[in-house]
Amino acid sequence: MKFPMIIAVAATLGAGPALADPPGHAPGHAPAHGYYKNDKKEKKNKSDDKDNKSGQYQGKSGVVYVQDYGISSGRCNRDEIGAVIGGVTGAAIGGRIAGREDRVVGMVIGGVLGAVLGHAIGDSMDDRDRACMGHALELGRPGIPVEWRNDGHHYRFTPQGDARDGCRNATLVVDGRKPHDVLACPTGRGEWTFRRG
């Protein structure tokens, strides 16, 4: 009596679903539903802004940066940028490199900020503000604002799409006032200058 019962239990257990890993790309086998597609899509999304293998960010001008200083999250970390650029000013900042082809930070250069943005705004900006705008031009996505604060001023800088000759349109709003439309054009690797938009 026990023997037939053992056979019945064994047959019931053996008839359950077979669990296995999804098949590979072997000929004649279709991939498991969503397994490979989602895996590849996830890997692609992770590498959109940052190269995961090298830990570097590709700038609009072709320069490779080792940090984004918060640009991809919609903010600019002035403290980190200030620590990196230290006392170096002007065009020299754009020329600092972390490696042979790696720049430290993008930079808006030139003495035209007062003429383009108005002297009250242009004169209140320092090298960290110029670096925030330059880095946003290098790494910022079109239409996504980048914000930061400096001595009580609130800056909201929004790079737009491409214009001709490698330039980018952008909008700067300071303390919620009237927006200033500018045309930012590359003047060197990682360096930008403003023109009236």
LINVEN-V776730 format. One record per residue. N is the residue number from 1. PSI is psi in degrees with one decimal (none if undefined). Layout:
((N & PSI) (N & PSI))
//
This chain:
((1 & -37.1) (2 & -34.7) (3 & -49.6) (4 & -33.6) (5 & -39.6) (6 & -40.5) (7 & -40.6) (8 & -41.7) (9 & -43.8) (10 & -39.6) (11 & -37.8) (12 & -44.6) (13 & -38.1) (14 & -18.6) (15 & -0.4) (16 & 173.9) (17 & 143.7) (18 & 127.5) (19 & 134.7) (20 & 161.0) (21 & 155.6) (22 & 146.0) (23 & 154.3) (24 & -164.1) (25 & 38.6) (26 & 145.6) (27 & 135.4) (28 & -6.2) (29 & 130.6) (30 & 144.8) (31 & 152.6) (32 & 148.3) (33 & 113.8) (34 & -9.8) (35 & -58.2) (36 & -38.2) (37 & -49.2) (38 & -38.0) (39 & -45.3) (40 & -40.4) (41 & -41.4) (42 & -42.9) (43 & -38.8) (44 & -44.0) (45 & -37.3) (46 & -26.3) (47 & 3.3) (48 & -54.0) (49 & -24.7) (50 & 135.2) (51 & 106.8) (52 & -29.9) (53 & -41.3) (54 & -12.0) (55 & 35.5) (56 & 156.4) (57 & 131.8) (58 & 119.3) (59 & 165.1) (60 & -33.9) (61 & -0.3) (62 & -7.8) (63 & 145.0) (64 & 127.5) (65 & 149.3) (66 & -14.3) (67 & 155.2) (68 & -5.7) (69 & 33.9) (70 & -0.7) (71 & -43.1) (72 & -18.8) (73 & 4.9) (74 & 18.4) (75 & 162.3) (76 & 125.4) (77 & 92.0) (78 & -34.0) (79 & -45.5) (80 & -42.7) (81 & -42.8) (82 & -39.4) (83 & -33.7) (84 & -45.8) (85 & -22.8) (86 & -131.2) (87 & 3.7) (88 & 136.4) (89 & 168.4) (90 & -142.1) (91 & -22.7) (92 & -29.7) (93 & -44.6) (94 & -26.5) (95 & -12.0) (96 & 139.0) (97 & 150.4) (98 & -16.9) (99 & -170.6) (100 & -43.8) (101 & 3.1) (102 & 122.8) (103 & 156.9) (104 & -46.6) (105 & 147.4) (106 & 161.5) (107 & 137.3) (108 & 123.7) (109 & 174.3) (110 & 157.7) (111 & 24.8) (112 & 5.1) (113 & -42.3) (114 & -40.7) (115 & -36.4) (116 & -42.8) (117 & -9.9) (118 & 142.2) (119 & -34.6) (120 & -39.7) (121 & -49.9) (122 & -38.7) (123 & -22.6) (124 & -9.4) (125 & 142.4) (126 & -172.8) (127 & -31.8) (128 & -37.8) (129 & -42.1) (130 & -36.8) (131 & -37.7) (132 & -43.6) (133 & -43.6) (134 & -41.1) (135 & -34.3) (136 & -36.4) (137 & -35.6) (138 & -46.8) (139 & -12.2) (140 & 146.2) (141 & 145.4) (142 & 130.8) (143 & -2.7) (144 & 114.1) (145 & 150.5) (146 & 128.8) (147 & 153.2) (148 & 167.9) (149 & 147.6) (150 & 116.8) (151 & 46.6) (152 & -10.1) (153 & 142.2) (154 & 120.3) (155 & 138.9) (156 & 105.8) (157 & 123.7) (158 & 103.9) (159 & 142.8) (160 & -163.3) (161 & -179.8) (162 & 144.9) (163 & -173.0) (164 & 162.2) (165 & 29.8) (166 & 4.5) (167 & 164.7) (168 & 138.2) (169 & 150.1) (170 & 161.1) (171 & 133.3) (172 & 127.6) (173 & 126.5) (174 & 123.3) (175 & 33.1) (176 & 10.6) (177 & -169.2) (178 & 133.0) (179 & 144.8) (180 & 116.3) (181 & 130.0) (182 & 159.1) (183 & 118.2) (184 & 125.4) (185 & 141.1) (186 & 138.2) (187 & -4.0) (188 & -177.8) (189 & 104.4) (190 & 3.0) (191 & 140.7) (192 & 153.9) (193 & 151.6) (194 & 143.4) (195 & 161.9) (196 & 133.4) (197 & none))
//
